[in-house]
Amino acid sequence: NVPAVSSQGCNAEMVKQGVYDGHTLMLHALDRNVLQPTLLHTTPFAGPGVTGDDVAKVLDGNLSSGVSIDGGGYLGLDLGHVYRASTVRVVLCNTEVSRAPQNQLQRASQAMRRARIEGSNVSSTSGFVHLAALLPLQASLYIAHGVYLSTPLPAHTHGIRWMRIMLDPLHPATQPTPFQANTHAPLCLAEVEVHTGEIRQGLSQVEPGSCSYHLNLDVLYQADYNETAYMLKCGAYSLFPVA
C-alpha cells in the first residue's frame, strides 16, 4: 500500500531520486519500466489475398505506400508476445480522394463494411476468433488521407499473440456486375498500429501513436517499486519539490 502523500514527504523522496517536475518523473518511470508505450512493436506477414511487394510498408510511416487485401485475404501481425490489445489504428490508402472523392469513398466504404479484426493465441495460421469489426462507424464520414482511424477492442479481449485484419469475400448473391466493380474493391492499408493498455489521452489523428504510454500496474504492486509508486502519487497531486 502506498502511504498518504505530503508536501514534505514528496519533496524528500523526489529530491533523493532526482525528480523535480513532471518530465523527470516520466523519465524515472520509463527507466523503471513502470511507464510503458502503448504502441506494440509488431511484425507483419502476408496472408492469402495480399498484394504489395513488402508488407512492412504498413509500419514505415510512409502514407504514400501500402498493402492491398482482396476479399477472403488478410494481413497478419505478430505481436511478439501475448498482449491484451486495446486499440487498432489504421490509415487507409486514399491518395485519390482529392481527385475523385465520391468514387474513392464508395470504394473504401464498401471494403470497410467487410473488414474485421481477429486474434489468436494458438499460431499464426489457426485458432483465430473474431475481436471486432474494423471501424464499425460509417467509414465514409471519417475517411481522409493521412488520418489515423481507431477501432477500440472490447474490454474483455483476451491476450493474443497473433492478429489479422481480414476482408470477407462478397456473398455469391451479391457479386457485382461488370458495371458495379467498385463494390468488389480491395481494402488498402497504408499504416497499421496495435496498442495495449488504457489510452488515457486521445491519440493524434495525424501522427503515429509512439508517444502514448500506460502504467504497468503489475510492477507497481512489487515492494521494490514502493518509492516509484509514492512519487507517482505525489505527481498526481502536483506535489513536486519547490525550486
C-alpha positions in Angstrom: 0.0 0.0 0.0 1.2 3.5 -0.9 1.2 5.8 2.2 -0.6 9.1 2.2 1.5 11.8 0.5 2.5 15.1 2.0 4.5 18.1 0.7 7.4 17.3 3.0 7.4 13.6 2.1 7.2 14.2 -1.6 9.9 16.8 -1.5 12.3 14.5 0.3 11.7 11.4 -1.9 11.8 13.3 -5.2 15.0 15.2 -4.4 16.5 11.9 -3.3 15.6 10.3 -6.7 16.5 13.3 -8.8 12.9 14.1 -9.7 11.9 17.7 -9.9 8.9 18.0 -12.3 6.6 16.0 -14.5 9.2 15.5 -17.2 11.8 14.0 -14.9 9.1 11.9 -13.2 8.2 10.5 -16.6 11.8 9.7 -17.3 12.2 7.9 -14.0 9.0 5.8 -14.6 10.2 4.9 -18.1 13.6 3.9 -16.7 12.0 1.7 -14.1 9.7 0.1 -16.7 6.7 1.4 -14.8 5.6 3.6 -17.7 5.4 1.6 -21.0 4.5 2.6 -24.6 1.0 1.5 -25.6 2.2 1.0 -29.2 3.4 -2.6 -29.7 6.3 -3.4 -32.0 4.6 -5.9 -34.4 5.9 -7.9 -37.3 3.5 -8.0 -40.3 3.1 -11.1 -42.5 1.2 -11.6 -45.7 -1.8 -13.9 -45.7 -3.6 -15.0 -48.9 -5.1 -12.3 -51.0 -2.4 -9.7 -50.0 -0.7 -7.7 -52.8 2.3 -5.5 -52.4 6.0 -6.2 -52.6 6.7 -5.5 -48.9 4.1 -5.9 -46.1 6.5 -3.9 -43.8 5.2 -0.8 -45.6 2.3 -0.7 -43.1 4.9 0.2 -40.4 7.2 2.6 -42.2 5.3 5.8 -41.6 5.1 6.5 -45.3 1.5 7.2 -46.2 2.1 7.0 -50.0 2.7 3.3 -49.9 0.6 0.4 -48.5 -0.7 -3.1 -48.7 -3.9 -4.2 -50.5 -6.1 -7.0 -49.2 -8.5 -8.8 -51.6 -11.8 -10.4 -50.5 -11.0 -13.6 -48.5 -7.5 -12.4 -47.7 -5.8 -11.0 -44.6 -2.8 -9.1 -43.3 -1.3 -10.8 -40.3 0.6 -9.2 -37.4 2.9 -11.0 -35.0 2.8 -9.1 -31.6 6.0 -10.8 -30.4 4.4 -11.9 -27.1 1.0 -12.4 -25.6 -0.7 -9.0 -25.1 -4.2 -7.8 -24.4 -4.6 -5.5 -27.3 -6.9 -2.5 -26.7 -6.9 -0.4 -29.9 -6.1 -0.9 -33.6 -5.3 2.2 -35.7 -5.1 2.3 -39.5 -4.5 4.8 -42.2 -6.3 3.9 -45.5 -4.7 4.3 -48.9 -6.7 7.3 -50.1 -4.3 9.1 -52.4 -7.0 9.6 -54.9 -9.5 11.3 -52.6 -8.6 14.8 -53.6 -9.1 14.0 -57.3 -12.1 11.6 -57.2 -13.6 11.8 -53.7 -17.0 10.3 -54.4 -15.6 7.3 -56.2 -12.9 6.7 -53.7 -15.2 7.0 -50.8 -17.6 4.5 -52.3 -14.8 2.0 -52.9 -13.3 2.4 -49.4 -16.7 2.3 -47.7 -17.7 -1.0 -49.5 -14.4 -2.6 -48.4 -14.7 -1.3 -44.8 -18.0 -2.9 -44.3 -16.4 -6.3 -44.9 -13.2 -5.8 -42.8 -12.8 -7.3 -39.4 -10.1 -7.9 -36.7 -9.3 -11.4 -35.5 -6.9 -12.7 -32.8 -5.2 -16.0 -32.0 -3.0 -17.4 -29.2 -2.5 -20.7 -31.0 -0.5 -20.0 -34.1 -0.1 -17.5 -37.0 -2.4 -19.7 -39.1 -5.0 -21.2 -36.7 -7.1 -20.5 -33.7 -8.4 -17.1 -34.7 -11.5 -15.6 -33.2 -13.5 -12.5 -34.0 -12.5 -9.4 -32.0 -14.2 -6.5 -33.7 -15.4 -5.0 -37.0 -12.7 -2.7 -38.3 -14.0 0.8 -37.9 -17.6 0.0 -37.1 -18.7 3.6 -37.6 -19.8 4.7 -41.1 -16.5 4.8 -42.8 -17.4 7.3 -45.5 -17.9 10.0 -42.8 -14.4 9.6 -41.5 -12.1 8.7 -44.4 -9.4 11.2 -45.2 -5.9 10.7 -46.5 -3.4 10.8 -43.7 -5.8 10.3 -40.8 -5.4 7.5 -38.3 -8.7 5.8 -37.6 -9.1 4.0 -34.3 -11.0 0.8 -33.5 -11.3 0.1 -29.8 -11.3 -3.6 -29.0 -13.8 -5.0 -26.4 -12.6 -4.6 -22.8 -12.9 -8.4 -22.3 -10.5 -9.2 -25.1 -8.1 -11.9 -24.0 -4.4 -11.9 -24.5 -3.3 -12.8 -28.1 0.0 -13.3 -29.9 -1.2 -13.0 -33.5 -3.7 -10.6 -35.0 -5.0 -10.3 -38.5 -7.1 -7.8 -40.4 -9.3 -9.8 -42.7 -11.5 -8.8 -45.6 -14.5 -11.1 -46.0 -15.4 -12.1 -49.6 -18.6 -11.0 -51.1 -21.5 -13.3 -50.7 -22.2 -15.0 -54.1 -25.7 -13.5 -54.1 -24.1 -10.0 -54.0 -21.3 -10.5 -56.6 -21.1 -7.3 -58.6 -22.0 -7.0 -62.3 -19.3 -5.5 -64.6 -21.0 -2.1 -64.1 -20.6 -2.4 -60.3 -17.0 -3.3 -60.0 -16.4 -0.7 -57.2 -18.3 -3.0 -54.7 -15.5 -5.5 -55.1 -12.8 -3.0 -54.1 -9.9 -4.4 -52.0 -9.0 -2.9 -48.7 -5.8 -0.9 -48.9 -3.9 0.0 -45.7 -1.1 2.5 -45.6 -0.3 2.2 -41.9 -1.4 -0.2 -39.0 -0.8 0.2 -35.3 -1.7 -2.1 -32.4 -1.9 -0.6 -28.9 -2.2 -2.2 -25.5 -3.2 -0.9 -22.1 -5.5 2.0 -21.3 -5.0 5.1 -23.5 -5.7 7.9 -21.1 -5.2 10.7 -23.6 -6.6 10.8 -27.1 -4.1 9.8 -29.8 -3.5 12.3 -32.6 -5.3 11.5 -35.8 -2.5 12.9 -37.9 0.6 11.5 -36.1 1.8 8.0 -35.2 0.9 6.8 -31.7 4.5 6.5 -30.5 4.1 9.0 -27.6 1.3 7.2 -25.8 2.1 5.4 -22.5 0.3 3.3 -19.9 1.1 2.3 -16.3 2.4 -1.2 -15.7 0.3 -1.8 -12.6 1.7 -5.3 -12.1 5.2 -3.8 -11.4 3.9 -1.2 -9.1 2.5 -3.8 -6.7 6.0 -5.1 -6.1 7.8 -4.0 -2.9 10.8 -2.8 -4.9 8.7 -0.1 -6.5 7.2 1.5 -3.4 9.3 4.7 -3.9 8.2 5.0 -7.6 4.5 4.4 -6.7 4.8 7.1 -3.9 6.3 9.6 -6.4 3.6 8.9 -8.9 1.0 9.6 -6.3 2.9 12.8 -5.4 2.8 13.8 -9.1 -0.9 13.1 -9.3 -1.4 15.8 -6.6 1.3 18.1 -8.2 3.4 17.9 -5.1 6.8 18.5 -6.8 9.8 19.9 -5.0 9.8 23.7 -4.6 12.6 25.3 -6.6 
